[in-house]
Amino acid sequence: MPLLGSRNPYSLVLEDRGTFLWDGAGNTLATLPAMVAGPERRAAWAAAIREIGQAKAEFQVLFGHGDLDVSCHEVPYLPGRERRDAALSLLLAEDPTASRPAMGVALDADPSAKGGHVLWVAAYPAPDMFDAISAIEAAGCRIAYAAPIQRLLIRGLDHAGVTATSRLLLALEPSQGRIAYFRGRTLVLLRTFRIAEGEAAREEVLFEEISRTVQYIKQRQRTSPPAMLHAVGIGHLEPSFRDRLQRTQGLDLKELAPASATFLLTGARAERADAAGMNLVPQHILDTRKRQVFRAVTWGAAGLLVVLCLAAAATIRVSEYQLTQAADQAEANLQIRQRLLQESDKVARARLPLLRLRLAEELQQKKSASLDRLAAALFNAPQGVTLEAIEVREASDPSRFEFLVTGTALSEGALSLEPLAHYMDALQSTAGATLEPLQTVELTDLRPDGSPAGGAPSHRAAARFTLKGTAP
């Protein structure tokens, strides 16, 4: 499991020829000779780390010496808890007398493998890891990651986009070189060799090692070697060496990176970023780091919860204060409205009698005017119509009057109904007046008062009538 931290930590590189300190870019900061495990080596490493001058810096340990045992096994898929048990069983099967080794495991999916997966097992010397961790912590720094160089080589190829089933890699450094052969995700061969001084001698040693590797692949693996030799750190080689390699071994040389250290650190970043990647840091340290992270997250969450609770309480208090202020303001506004309504009610009560009086006066004036118009129409009888009685009273509708007219229509050279008709037309022409149907009409001869019964009448066919109607 990778540990969180800096993307480019310092590196403590353990090799057979010595121990090296690299910065985050792969530049060599210090070189220490190979020493026996113990207090002296720890003191020397701690002193070299202190000279870097970076307190609390992160370090990763890269194992590249021959005491490291790295093996690959074709297996089916194994859950995380079973991988370490399977790796321990494989190591004990190879050496039953060995005690429980310090190791790291990783499981890669590989369709070309029998079980579909390849289990990487790295058994490293516990004293080396103990000295490295002790020196790093004594210098006030922190170990973040540890891995074998073999694993970083295949990760570097993955990062460079080399996905062929069979891959051959050459990594050159100033004084040594490495040749790694991978079949799928399985490491088949890793050769580490010294490089002599002098350009001609270097190329000759390099050519011999490549030739031995090609022969090994042909004879022991019984397969054809890859047609491409991927390489890092070969910028100093002459073009003639490339031509010779192509002519004699059938290998094309392709450079992936200008420096071996840069290539290894790229692979380390890729492996460290993988949650299921190999990490050789002892499990108890990883568990301690997990507990520290968990404790920090827990305390942080608790602190955040307390802050949120305090913020919520403050928000509630502020909201309560605002609601109280709003309620008080609303109550004050209500009192003001009630007082205004009471004052308006008092004013209305004081003005209501006056308004009623004015309304009554206006209504009386309207009724008087209407009554005058109606009286003028009723009394304006035409010639030949004698009015005997006029009765006017207020109707059930206060806005109208009912009237009853009794009279006599005389003939005087014309029909007696003709003057009556003129009188009725005049009444109906009054605005809003309505006459009921004429119900009572008596036609008689009109005689003067005191005249004998047989005497001549003063008017023939006089019409006695009664008119009813309404008017506004």
C-alpha positions as CSV (number, residue, x, y, z in Angstrom):
1,M,0.0,0.0,0.0
2,P,1.5,3.4,-0.9
3,L,1.9,6.0,1.7
4,L,0.7,9.6,1.1
5,G,3.4,12.2,0.9
6,S,5.8,14.0,-1.4
7,R,5.7,13.1,-5.1
8,N,9.5,13.4,-5.4
9,P,11.1,12.2,-2.1
10,Y,14.8,11.7,-1.5
11,S,16.1,8.2,-2.3
12,L,18.5,6.0,-0.3
13,V,19.8,3.5,-2.9
14,L,21.4,0.3,-1.6
15,E,23.7,-1.5,-4.1
16,D,26.6,-4.0,-3.9
17,R,29.1,-1.2,-4.9
18,G,27.9,1.2,-2.2
19,T,25.1,3.3,-0.9
20,F,23.9,6.5,-2.7
21,L,21.7,9.4,-1.8
22,W,19.6,10.9,-4.6
23,D,17.5,14.0,-4.7
24,G,13.9,14.0,-6.2
25,A,15.3,14.3,-9.7
26,G,17.8,11.5,-9.4
27,N,20.9,13.5,-8.9
28,T,23.5,11.9,-6.7
29,L,24.0,14.0,-3.5
30,A,26.3,11.6,-1.6
31,T,28.1,8.3,-2.1
32,L,28.9,6.0,0.8
33,P,31.0,2.8,0.5
34,A,29.5,-0.6,1.2
35,M,29.6,-1.3,4.9
36,V,28.5,-4.2,7.2
37,A,25.1,-3.8,8.9
38,G,25.4,-2.4,12.3
39,P,25.7,0.8,14.4
40,E,28.6,2.2,12.3
41,R,26.7,1.9,9.1
42,R,23.6,3.5,10.6
43,A,25.7,6.4,12.0
44,A,27.3,6.9,8.6
45,W,24.0,6.9,6.8
46,A,22.4,9.3,9.3
47,A,25.3,11.7,9.0
48,A,25.0,11.7,5.3
49,I,21.3,12.3,5.4
50,R,21.7,15.2,7.9
51,E,24.1,16.9,5.5
52,I,21.3,17.3,3.0
53,G,19.8,19.8,5.4
54,Q,16.2,18.9,4.9
55,A,14.6,18.2,8.3
56,K,11.4,16.1,8.2
57,A,12.1,15.3,4.5
58,E,10.6,12.1,3.1
59,F,12.9,9.2,1.9
60,Q,12.3,6.1,-0.1
61,V,14.7,3.1,0.0
62,L,15.6,1.4,-3.3
63,F,17.2,-2.1,-3.1
64,G,19.5,-3.0,-5.9
65,H,22.1,-5.4,-4.3
66,G,22.5,-9.1,-4.8
67,D,21.2,-10.0,-1.3
68,L,17.7,-9.1,-2.5
69,D,15.6,-12.1,-3.7
70,V,13.0,-11.3,-6.2
71,S,10.8,-14.0,-7.8
72,C,7.7,-14.2,-10.0
73,H,5.1,-16.9,-9.9
74,E,2.1,-17.6,-12.1
75,V,-1.0,-17.8,-9.9
76,P,-4.8,-17.3,-10.1
77,Y,-6.3,-14.2,-8.6
78,L,-5.6,-13.9,-4.9
79,P,-7.4,-11.5,-2.5
80,G,-5.2,-9.0,-0.6
81,R,-5.1,-11.1,2.6
82,E,-4.1,-14.3,0.8
83,R,-1.2,-12.8,-1.2
84,R,1.3,-12.6,1.7
85,D,0.4,-16.1,2.9
86,A,0.9,-17.5,-0.6
87,A,4.3,-15.6,-0.9
88,L,5.4,-16.9,2.5
89,S,4.5,-20.4,1.5
90,L,6.5,-20.1,-1.8
91,L,9.6,-18.7,0.0
92,L,9.5,-21.5,2.7
93,A,9.1,-24.1,0.0
94,E,12.3,-22.9,-1.6
95,D,14.2,-22.9,1.8
96,P,12.3,-24.8,4.6
97,T,15.1,-23.9,7.1
98,A,14.7,-20.2,6.7
99,S,12.9,-18.2,9.4
100,R,10.0,-16.0,8.5
101,P,11.5,-13.5,6.0
102,A,10.8,-9.8,5.6
103,M,9.1,-9.5,2.2
104,G,6.9,-7.5,-0.1
105,V,4.3,-8.8,-2.6
106,A,2.4,-7.5,-5.6
107,L,-0.1,-9.1,-7.9
108,D,-0.2,-8.2,-11.7
109,A,-2.9,-9.3,-14.2
110,D,-1.2,-11.1,-17.1
111,P,-3.4,-12.8,-19.7
112,S,-0.4,-14.9,-21.0
113,A,0.2,-16.5,-17.5
114,K,-1.4,-19.8,-16.6
115,G,-3.6,-18.5,-13.8
116,G,-4.1,-15.1,-15.4
117,H,-1.9,-13.3,-12.8
118,V,1.7,-13.0,-11.8
119,L,2.7,-12.8,-8.1
120,W,5.8,-10.8,-7.4
121,V,7.7,-11.7,-4.2
122,A,10.6,-9.7,-2.9
123,A,12.5,-11.0,0.2
124,Y,14.9,-8.5,1.5
125,P,17.5,-8.6,4.3
126,A,15.9,-7.4,7.5
127,P,19.2,-5.7,8.8
128,D,19.4,-3.5,5.7
129,M,15.8,-2.3,6.2
130,F,16.4,-1.8,9.9
131,D,19.6,0.2,9.3
132,A,17.9,2.3,6.6
133,I,14.8,3.1,8.8
134,S,17.0,3.8,11.8
135,A,19.3,6.2,9.9
136,I,16.4,8.1,8.3
137,E,14.6,8.5,11.6
138,A,17.8,9.4,13.4
139,A,18.3,12.2,10.9
140,G,14.9,13.6,11.7
141,C,13.4,12.4,8.4
142,R,10.6,10.0,7.5
143,I,10.6,6.8,5.4
144,A,7.8,6.9,2.9
145,Y,8.4,3.9,0.5
146,A,10.7,1.0,-0.3
147,A,10.9,-1.2,-3.4
148,P,13.3,-3.4,-5.3
149,I,14.9,-2.0,-8.5
150,Q,13.6,-5.0,-10.5
151,R,10.0,-3.9,-9.8
152,L,10.8,-0.3,-10.8
153,L,12.3,-1.4,-14.1
154,I,9.0,-3.0,-15.3
155,R,7.0,-0.1,-14.0
156,G,9.3,2.2,-16.0
157,L,8.6,0.2,-19.1
158,D,4.9,0.4,-18.4
159,H,5.1,4.2,-18.0
160,A,7.1,4.5,-21.3
161,G,4.3,2.7,-23.1
162,V,6.3,-0.5,-23.9
163,T,3.5,-3.1,-23.9
164,A,5.1,-6.0,-25.9
165,T,4.7,-9.5,-24.5
166,S,8.5,-10.0,-24.6
167,R,10.6,-7.0,-23.4
168,L,14.4,-6.6,-23.1
169,L,15.7,-3.6,-21.2
170,L,19.3,-2.2,-20.9
171,A,20.0,0.3,-18.1
172,L,23.4,1.9,-18.0
173,E,25.0,3.9,-15.2
174,P,28.5,5.4,-15.1
175,S,30.1,2.3,-13.5
176,Q,27.6,-0.5,-14.0
177,G,24.8,-1.8,-16.2
178,R,21.7,-3.9,-16.0
179,I,20.0,-6.1,-18.5
180,A,16.4,-7.3,-17.7
181,Y,14.3,-9.6,-19.7
182,F,10.5,-9.7,-19.1
183,R,8.1,-12.2,-20.5
184,G,4.7,-10.7,-19.9
185,R,4.6,-9.5,-16.3
186,T,7.3,-12.1,-15.3
187,L,10.9,-11.2,-14.6
188,V,12.9,-14.0,-16.3
189,L,16.4,-12.6,-16.1
190,L,18.3,-9.7,-14.5
191,R,22.0,-9.3,-15.1
192,T,24.1,-6.7,-13.3
193,F,27.7,-6.1,-14.5
194,R,30.5,-3.7,-14.0
195,I,31.6,-1.5,-16.8
196,A,35.3,-1.0,-17.4
197,E,37.0,2.4,-17.9
198,G,37.6,3.6,-21.5
199,E,35.1,3.9,-24.3
200,A,36.3,0.9,-26.3
201,A,36.4,-1.3,-23.2
202,R,32.9,-0.2,-22.1
203,E,31.4,-1.0,-25.5
204,E,33.1,-4.4,-25.6
205,V,31.8,-5.4,-22.1
206,L,28.4,-4.1,-23.0
207,F,28.3,-6.1,-26.3
208,E,29.5,-9.3,-24.5
209,E,26.7,-9.0,-21.8
210,I,24.1,-8.4,-24.4
211,S,25.3,-11.4,-26.4
212,R,25.2,-13.7,-23.4
213,T,21.7,-12.5,-22.6
214,V,20.5,-13.2,-26.2
215,Q,22.1,-16.7,-26.0
216,Y,20.4,-17.4,-22.7
217,I,17.0,-16.5,-24.1
218,K,17.6,-18.7,-27.2
219,Q,19.0,-21.7,-25.3
220,R,17.4,-21.7,-21.9
221,Q,14.1,-20.1,-22.7
222,R,13.9,-21.8,-26.1
223,T,12.4,-18.7,-27.7
224,S,13.4,-15.9,-30.0
225,P,14.7,-12.8,-28.3
226,P,12.8,-9.5,-28.8
227,A,13.7,-7.6,-31.9
228,M,13.9,-4.4,-29.9
229,L,16.4,-3.6,-27.1
230,H,15.0,-0.7,-25.0
231,A,17.6,1.2,-23.2
232,V,18.2,4.1,-20.8
233,G,21.3,6.1,-20.3
234,I,23.0,5.2,-23.6
235,G,23.5,8.6,-25.0
236,H,27.3,8.2,-25.0
237,L,27.3,5.1,-27.3
238,E,28.7,5.5,-30.8
239,P,26.4,4.9,-33.9
240,S,28.8,2.1,-34.8
241,F,27.8,0.1,-31.7
242,R,24.2,0.3,-32.8
243,D,25.1,-1.0,-36.3
244,R,27.2,-3.8,-34.8
245,L,24.3,-4.8,-32.5
246,Q,21.9,-4.9,-35.3
247,R,24.2,-6.8,-37.6
248,T,25.3,-9.5,-35.2
249,Q,22.3,-9.9,-32.8
250,G,19.4,-8.6,-34.9
251,L,18.5,-6.0,-32.2
252,D,17.4,-2.5,-32.8
253,L,18.4,-0.1,-30.0
254,K,15.8,2.4,-28.7
255,E,16.5,4.9,-25.9
256,L,13.6,5.5,-23.4
257,A,15.3,7.9,-21.0
258,P,18.6,9.8,-20.8
259,A,19.5,8.5,-17.3
260,S,18.9,5.3,-15.4
261,A,18.1,7.2,-12.2
262,T,15.4,9.2,-13.8
263,F,13.9,6.0,-15.3
264,L,13.9,4.2,-11.9
265,L,12.3,7.2,-10.1
266,T,9.6,7.3,-12.7
267,G,8.9,3.6,-12.1
268,A,8.9,4.3,-8.3
269,R,6.3,7.0,-8.7
270,A,4.1,4.7,-10.8
271,E,4.4,1.8,-8.3
272,R,3.8,4.1,-5.3
273,A,0.7,5.5,-6.8
274,D,-0.8,2.1,-7.3
275,A,-2.9,1.1,-4.3
276,A,-2.0,-2.6,-4.9
277,G,1.7,-1.9,-5.6
278,M,4.7,-3.4,-3.8
279,N,6.0,-1.7,-0.7
280,L,8.8,-3.2,1.3
281,V,8.3,-0.9,4.3
282,P,7.6,-3.3,7.3
283,Q,3.9,-3.9,7.9
284,H,4.0,-2.6,11.5
285,I,5.2,0.8,10.2
286,L,2.5,0.9,7.6
287,D,-0.1,0.0,10.2
288,T,1.3,2.7,12.5
289,R,1.1,5.2,9.7
290,K,-2.5,4.2,9.0
291,R,-3.4,4.6,12.7
292,Q,-1.7,8.0,12.7
293,V,-3.6,9.1,9.6
294,F,-6.8,7.6,11.0
295,R,-6.2,9.4,14.3
296,A,-5.5,12.7,12.5
297,V,-8.6,12.3,10.3
298,T,-10.7,11.4,13.4
299,W,-9.5,14.4,15.4
300,G,-9.9,16.6,12.3
301,A,-13.4,15.3,11.8
302,A,-14.1,15.8,15.5
303,G,-12.7,19.3,15.4
304,L,-14.7,20.1,12.2
305,L,-17.8,18.7,13.9
306,V,-17.3,20.9,16.9
307,V,-16.7,23.9,14.7
308,L,-19.9,23.0,12.7
309,C,-21.8,22.6,16.0
310,L,-20.6,26.0,17.2
311,A,-21.4,27.6,13.9
312,A,-24.8,26.0,13.9
313,A,-25.4,27.2,17.5
314,A,-24.2,30.7,16.5
315,T,-26.5,30.6,13.5
316,I,-29.4,29.5,15.6
317,R,-28.7,32.3,18.1
318,V,-28.5,34.9,15.4
319,S,-31.7,33.5,13.8
320,E,-33.5,33.5,17.1
321,Y,-32.4,37.1,17.8
322,Q,-33.5,38.1,14.3
323,L,-36.9,36.4,14.7
324,T,-37.3,38.0,18.1
325,Q,-36.6,41.4,16.6
326,A,-38.9,40.7,13.8
327,A,-41.7,39.6,16.2
328,D,-41.2,42.7,18.3
329,Q,-41.3,44.9,15.2
330,A,-44.4,43.1,14.0
331,E,-46.1,43.6,17.4
332,A,-45.2,47.2,17.4
333,N,-46.6,47.6,13.8
334,L,-49.8,45.8,14.9
335,Q,-50.2,48.2,17.8
336,I,-49.7,51.1,15.5
337,R,-52.2,49.7,13.0
338,Q,-54.7,49.0,15.8
339,R,-54.3,52.6,17.1
340,L,-54.8,54.0,13.6
341,L,-57.9,51.8,13.1
342,Q,-59.3,53.0,16.4
343,E,-58.7,56.6,15.5
344,S,-60.2,56.0,12.1
345,D,-63.2,54.3,13.7
346,K,-63.7,57.3,16.1
347,V,-63.5,59.7,13.1
348,A,-65.9,57.6,11.2
349,R,-68.3,57.4,14.1
350,A,-68.1,61.1,14.5
351,R,-68.7,61.8,10.8
352,L,-71.4,59.1,10.3
353,P,-74.4,61.1,11.6
354,L,-73.3,64.1,9.4
355,L,-72.9,61.8,6.5
356,R,-76.3,60.2,7.2
357,L,-77.9,63.7,7.4
358,R,-76.3,64.8,4.2
359,L,-77.4,61.6,2.5
360,A,-80.9,62.0,3.8
361,E,-80.9,65.6,2.6
362,E,-79.7,64.6,-0.8
363,L,-82.3,61.8,-0.9
364,Q,-85.0,64.1,0.2
365,Q,-84.0,66.7,-2.5
366,K,-84.0,63.9,-5.1
367,K,-87.4,62.8,-3.9
368,S,-88.8,66.3,-3.8
369,A,-87.6,66.9,-7.3
370,S,-89.0,63.7,-8.5
371,L,-92.3,64.4,-6.7
372,D,-92.4,67.9,-8.4
373,R,-91.8,66.3,-11.8
374,L,-94.5,63.7,-11.1
375,A,-97.0,66.4,-9.8
376,A,-96.4,68.6,-12.8
377,A,-97.1,65.7,-15.1
378,L,-100.2,64.6,-13.1
379,F,-101.8,68.0,-12.8
380,N,-101.0,68.9,-16.4
381,A,-104.3,67.5,-17.6
382,P,-105.3,68.3,-21.2
383,Q,-108.6,70.1,-22.1
384,G,-111.5,67.8,-21.6
385,V,-110.0,65.9,-18.7
386,T,-111.2,66.8,-15.3
387,L,-109.2,65.5,-12.3
388,E,-111.3,64.6,-9.3
389,A,-108.6,63.0,-7.0
390,I,-104.9,62.5,-7.1
391,E,-103.2,60.2,-4.6
392,V,-99.4,59.9,-4.4
393,R,-97.5,57.7,-1.9
394,E,-94.0,56.1,-1.5
395,A,-93.7,52.6,-3.1
396,S,-92.1,49.6,-1.5
397,D,-89.0,50.6,-3.5
398,P,-87.9,53.8,-1.8
399,S,-86.7,55.2,-5.1
400,R,-90.2,55.2,-6.7
401,F,-93.7,56.7,-6.1
402,E,-97.1,55.1,-6.6
403,F,-99.9,57.3,-7.9
404,L,-103.6,56.9,-8.3
405,V,-105.6,59.4,-10.5
406,T,-109.4,59.6,-10.7
407,G,-111.1,61.9,-13.1
408,T,-113.6,62.4,-15.9
409,A,-112.9,62.8,-19.6
410,L,-115.5,64.9,-21.4
411,S,-116.4,64.6,-25.0
412,E,-117.1,68.2,-26.1
413,G,-117.3,67.5,-29.8
414,A,-115.0,64.5,-29.7
415,L,-114.9,61.1,-28.2
416,S,-114.4,61.3,-24.4
417,L,-111.6,58.8,-24.6
418,E,-109.5,61.0,-26.8
419,P,-108.6,63.5,-24.1
420,L,-107.9,60.5,-21.8
421,A,-105.5,59.0,-24.3
422,H,-103.7,62.3,-24.6
423,Y,-103.4,62.5,-20.8
424,M,-102.1,58.9,-20.6
425,D,-99.5,59.6,-23.4
426,A,-98.3,62.6,-21.4
427,L,-97.9,60.6,-18.3
428,Q,-96.0,57.8,-20.0
429,S,-93.7,60.3,-21.7
430,T,-92.5,61.3,-18.2
431,A,-89.0,59.8,-17.6
432,G,-89.3,56.5,-15.8
433,A,-93.1,56.6,-15.4
434,T,-95.0,53.3,-15.8
435,L,-98.8,53.1,-16.1
436,E,-100.7,50.0,-15.2
437,P,-103.3,48.7,-17.6
438,L,-106.5,50.8,-17.5
439,Q,-108.9,48.8,-15.6
440,T,-111.9,51.1,-14.6
441,V,-113.6,53.2,-17.3
442,E,-117.3,54.2,-17.1
443,L,-119.0,55.8,-20.0
444,T,-122.1,57.8,-18.9
445,D,-124.0,60.9,-19.9
446,L,-123.1,63.8,-17.7
447,R,-126.1,65.9,-16.5
448,P,-125.9,69.1,-14.5
449,D,-126.6,68.9,-10.9
450,G,-130.4,69.5,-10.1
451,S,-131.5,68.9,-13.6
452,P,-134.5,66.6,-14.1
453,A,-133.9,63.0,-15.1
454,G,-135.5,63.5,-18.4
455,G,-133.6,66.6,-19.2
456,A,-130.9,66.9,-21.9
457,P,-127.3,65.9,-20.7
458,S,-124.6,68.5,-20.7
459,H,-122.1,66.1,-22.1
460,R,-122.7,62.8,-23.8
461,A,-120.6,59.7,-23.2
462,A,-118.4,61.2,-20.5
463,A,-115.7,58.7,-19.4
464,R,-115.0,58.2,-15.7
465,F,-111.5,56.6,-15.2
466,T,-109.0,55.6,-12.6
467,L,-105.3,55.5,-13.5
468,K,-102.6,53.7,-11.5
469,G,-98.8,53.8,-12.0
470,T,-95.4,54.4,-10.7
471,A,-92.7,57.0,-11.3
472,P,-89.2,57.7,-10.0
